[in-house]
């Protein structure tokens, strides 16, 4: 057998095993050492290939694809620093629990640590940021090689797709020559993975039934949920328990709310829980949380200060998330029909539920008034959410965009999904992630982002030169890091703008010209609403909204003060 045949059999076995185990998409960055696998992926009709020449942007693009599909996506790059550029997206994938199969091509062993070009130590390159690492053998004609890589590839997919989802890393060395034959996928002996979800055990059911039935002041909290979660099971639990439920925007339970569940939905908890008197009156005896801890600092403080007698965290990972260190119990389970079928009888105190409902009504009144009257970023975000068409997806950048979404996205009958990179909460790679998320999405996607995060990932637009992209980008340009204006650093004028405000004075019309985007400049609130409604003349649209950082802070604080003052007048 020739070297070319050996290499061809090797790479097509890897691709066949990936396809066998449910992989449908790959993001490739060009490079020489990854040539054999790049050819094999490109020639395989079962695989959809995306291209991005910037490896950092490519990794976030793959992250977005995987977040949308809820399936593993392959990343492929050459050896050297190309692989190092994947690191930020891999960190986000780990903490956001997104399945990625990271494949780094490598130099053969005799070219490592001897001064050969484009050769770095890629063994365990991503350390504990990946769920699993394996180095494959050099392609050869030894009998055990192909059966080994066939099953090791299947293991990689199984680990990435086992709860909690996450990234895995395969390092694959190749010797020259690197060309392969173009051929069909081989028939494999291994038939694929069958994974078993963690359903509620009888013991867990008993604990939940007892706690829900016996509690008179219970509260549900729903944060960002695992990929592929069916929220109908939680709605069934909520309507039967009749507890107030704090729904974070990332839970995707503020949109398309069932009519009979609306009385229990509390979306304004961040504003409500700024009031000390209300927090004292609303102390729960039981809290049950699904998904990640929500963004709200004030909700976390409420849990810490109230110290409920029972705080149950339901999580798919034994390393359950509890940043407040107040949980009293953990239930290892996937959210499924078992939660909606619990045998429970609500004994919720009517006055306790009414307290939360009245607080929600007061905060909603002020928020709606704010959206109608004010002209700052928060009001504009509220207006945007009101005028978005049915079946829209909104990706919110970290920093102020996700916080404004969480404040101004009120319960709605519209089917609107909110998505964000909240694993590590960084502002890097946001635009690339959204390009990946929007690829092949049947729903139109909108990105809400600040000027610094936008600049941080301007290479993302290279993706538009290699595949069809459809997206509306809304940049809130307040010329700097707006979130720092709300933090203690803003009280120290010395060095503030240099170190935290970091204004650039840049505008983005020329980026739109460079990449042939539909550009709209907005300086007035009325023009912003019009811009949302205007049909896109080109597949990617950039709406640049000019705002004022100082004004944003003043108006946000006026809103919180108004809510707080009415609470003080209402509560004894």
C-alpha positions, 0 to 999 in steps of 0.5 A: 500500500502506498503512503498516499493510500495509507494517509487517505484511509487514515483521514477518511476513517476519522471523517467517517467516524465523525459522521457516524456519530452525528457530526454535520459541520466543520470550520476550517482555517487554511494551513499546510499541515492540516491538508489531508483532513481538510481535503477529506472534509471538503470532499465529504457530502455529509459534512457542511464546510465553513471557512475562516482564515483567522483561527480565533474568529473561526473558533468562535464561529464554530462555537456559534454553530454548536450553540444553535444546533445543539450538536458537536462542531469540528474545528480544524487548523494547522500546527503552531500558533494557529492552534493557540488562537483557538484558546479563548473560544475553547474556554467559553465552550467549556464554561458555557457547556458547548460541544466542540471537537477541536482537531489540531494538525501537528508535526511528526514527533521527530520535528518537535522541540528541535527548531523546526518551523511552525512546531510548538508543544501541542500536547495538552495544549488547552490543559483543563479547559477541555473535557478530554485530550488524545493524540493520534498515532502517525498514519501507518499500515499497522493493523491496529491503527484504523480500528483505534482511531475509528473508536477514539474519534467516536469517544471524542464525540461521546465525551463532548456530547455527554452532560455537561457538553463541552470541548475535546481536543484531538492532536493529529500528527502528519508527515509529508507528503500531505496529499490524499486521494478523493474517495467515498467514506469507508464502511465502519465496523463501529456502529455509533454511540448511544448516550443515556441522559440523567433522568430524575431518580425516585429519590430525587422525585421524592425530595422535590415533591416533598419540598414543593408540597410543604413550602409556603414561600417557595421560589423558582429560579431559571437561568440559562438552560442546557442546549436542547432543553424543552422548556414545556416541562418547566412550564408544566411544573410552574403552573402546578406549583403556582410559585413565583419564578425568576426567569432570566432572559437567557432562559428563553422563558420570557417569550412565548409565555403560556397564558396560564403561567403569566401570573407567576413570571417575575422578570424584573427581579433585578430592579425589585431586589435593589429594595431592602424592605422588599428583600426582607419581606420576600425571604423564601423558605425554599428556592429551586434553581434550574440552569446557570446562576442568572446574571443579576448581582442583586439576585445572588445577594438576595439568596446569600442574605435570605439563606433559605432553609432549602436551596436545591440546585438542579444541574446536569453536572455533578460539579454543580454551579453554586457561586453563592455557596448557599445550596442545601441540596443538588439533584443530578438530572436532565430537565425532561417530562419527569419534572412536569409529572411530579406529584405535588400539591401547592400550599403557596401562601397567597399573600407571598405570591401576591407580594411578588406579583405586586412588585412585578407590576410596580417595576413593569409600570416604571420600565414601560414608562421609561422605554416610552419616555427616555432616549438612552441605550436602555430605552432603545433596547426596550424599543428594539425588543418591542418592535422585533418581528415574531420568531427573532433571535437576539444575541447580546454581547457581554457587558451592558447589552446583556444587562439591558436585555435582562432589564428591559425584556419583559414577558411577551407572547412573541417568540423571541430567543435571547442568546449570549456568551455567558460561560466566561462572560468575555467580550471577545469573539462575539461577532464571530459567534453570532455569524456562526449562530446565524448560519443556516438559522431559519429565524432572523438573528440580531446582534446587540453589541457595544463599540469596544466588543465590536472592535475587538472582533472586527476580523469576524467579517472575513467570514462573509467573504467565504460563505453566505451570512445573514445578520442584523448588527446593532452597535451601541457606540458610546465611545468606550467601556460603558459598564465601568460607569456603573462600577466603583472605578468611575468614582475615581476621576484620575486615570478613569478614561485612560484605563476604563473608559478607553474612548477610541473616537472610531465610527464604523461606516468604513468597516461596512464599506470594506465588507459591503454591508448595509449601513445605517447611522442613527442619532435619534431614537425615532430613527432607530425604530425606523431602522429596525423596520427597514428591510435589509438591502444586503444580507448583513446590516450594520446599524450604528447607534450613537449614545452618551455614556454619562446620560446612560448612567443618569437615566438608569439610576433614575429608573431604579430610584423611581422603583425604589421610592414607590416600594418604600411608599408601598411597603411598611 
